[in-house]
Amino acid sequence: MVRRLRNLGPGLLVAAAFIGPGTVTTASVAGASTGYALLWALAFSIFAVIVLQEMSARLGIVSREGLGEALRTTFGSPVFKVVAVLLVVAAITFGNAAFETGNITGAALGLEALLGLSTQVWAVIVGAGAFALLASGAYKVIERALVAMVILMSVVFVLTAIIVRPSIPDILAGLFAPSIPPGALLTAVALIGTTVVPYNLFLHASSVQEKWSEDVPTDEALAESRFDATFSIVLGGLITLAVVATAAGAFFERGIEITDAGQMAEQLEPLLGPAARYFFAIGLLAAGLTSAVTAPLAAAYATSGALGWERNLAGWKFRAVWATIIIVGTTFAALGTEPVTAIVFAQAANGVLLPVVAAFLLIVVNRSDLMGEFKNKVVGNILGGLVVLVATGLGLRLILSAFGVL
């Protein structure tokens, strides 16, 4: 067990990627507005992420290909290849550049609450820090930094939930007795959408190859990878659950509405004392930093694979992708503006990409020529098919929401 815990890495990168400022805000709003009622949606999203990420990691370890490379080699139609590549580049690279603004702003807000100065100043510092970490070109350095921040988030948000003392029976009822309060459908879908993100599939398939080289026996690498992914994703789910439970225990029963994580931190002061604001800000800072690093890294892996470039942390094309995303995100955050048009486009493109990538991944891991004896079994296909159906519904919701229909 100790050895497996020491081998944690790619799974924690996935957890670090989906627990960003957007997830903290969504979880805060969900808890404050619906109490514990939507915890079942969080539980389902964790199940879905485990299913998809296990397939993605298995693809990377067995085939030694990233999801982008597999995308180019699975189908023979040149038209399909062009459309698929354009979709990946548009949704993940362009989309992550837009979302990076929120990641950097979230981390900057945490620093502003802790140390003062303006959000704009901290945005530049956060962007420079993320740039420097990725510029190191050392996977182990990046991995260890992100692992440390995930641990920090775990401590902050779980301890906050424990201090608030949420109702355990209500938590269990929310997890195992699914219900949707009136007007809470979109909140439930949003809670799933902040956890099941398409770019993590590209990140995971590539990062496992950095962690487990070809010298490691496949069975051993797969076993360690499954433990890594399951443990890390469940930990990420526990962090999100802690945020929901904190908001539910502190605000729902008192009828206090909140719209963002910063407001939640302020509202906790009367309950937990003046230190609460700073304590919660540390968690928000860690959430912003982890996403600010993993989003551009995932985009670089996805774009490089889709375009046939070398997936090398030291490669100039690889560096150009993540550097562009960080620079764009930092610029918008420093100017204090929201790239609304870009975010709307990114939401719509990701709405298309999520079910497409999930379905494509399911097809790829059933290829005997690529996966051999490690291709999907019947149970894996049933579970994967269920997740694809839900991803399709979620994708439609994201598209309709992006264009103001919902």
C-alpha angles and dihedrals in degrees: 000000000000090000091050092050089051089052094056111124126108092046090054089051087057091049090047089052098053097041098073133135089279092057092046090050094046092048091047093051092044093053095044095047103037105018113216095332097105099048088105088065089055091048091052092048091053090050090050093049092050091051095048097040093049089056091046093050091046090052091053096046098044101038098028086223130118120233090256093058091046089051090059096046104041099071126044099207111107090205092055091048092052093047092046093048093047090049093051094046093045099044101037106029099035092033095051090049088059095044091046087075090065093046093053093042091052092053090045091052089054092051092046091055091048103041109011124232120113128300089240093058092048090047090062092047093048092048091050091049093051089047092051093049094052091040089062086076089209114126093198092053091050092045095050093048092052093045089054091051093048089052089049091052091048093054095045100046098037093048090048090053092048092051091050088052101216120201110273094200089052091049091052091047090051092050100045105025105060117210137152116215116220111286093008100104095100091046090054092050091046090053089056092042094056090057105038103062125164099220091063089068090060092043094051098046090054101037094055088061089056090049101042115035125203088264091070113088110255096234091051093047092048093049093050091044093052091051090046093050097043095045094045097045092047088050089051089050090050090054091052091045089052091054092049091047092048092052092044094048095043104037116011098071091043092052095238114153122208131186103191143018094255090059089050090055091053093047091053092063096082090051103040104022133252093304091064093079092055094042092054090044089060089057092048090049092053091047092052094046095050093051092042088061102036098046095061091039091054091047091052092052093046096046095043092050095045093049095042095248123146111274095221125138088218096047115113095225091050090049092047091060098051092038092055092050094050093046093049093046093046093048094053092044092048091050089050092233132129116226090224098170092048092048092050090051091046092051092051093046093048089048087061094039100051099065092034094054092043091051092043091051089052090052094048096051088054093059108113092195091056104033103026112184090355096066119121120290126214095270091049091052093050092050092043092049091052091052091048090054092052091044089054091053090046091049092053090050092051091051094047091045092049091056095044097251091122 
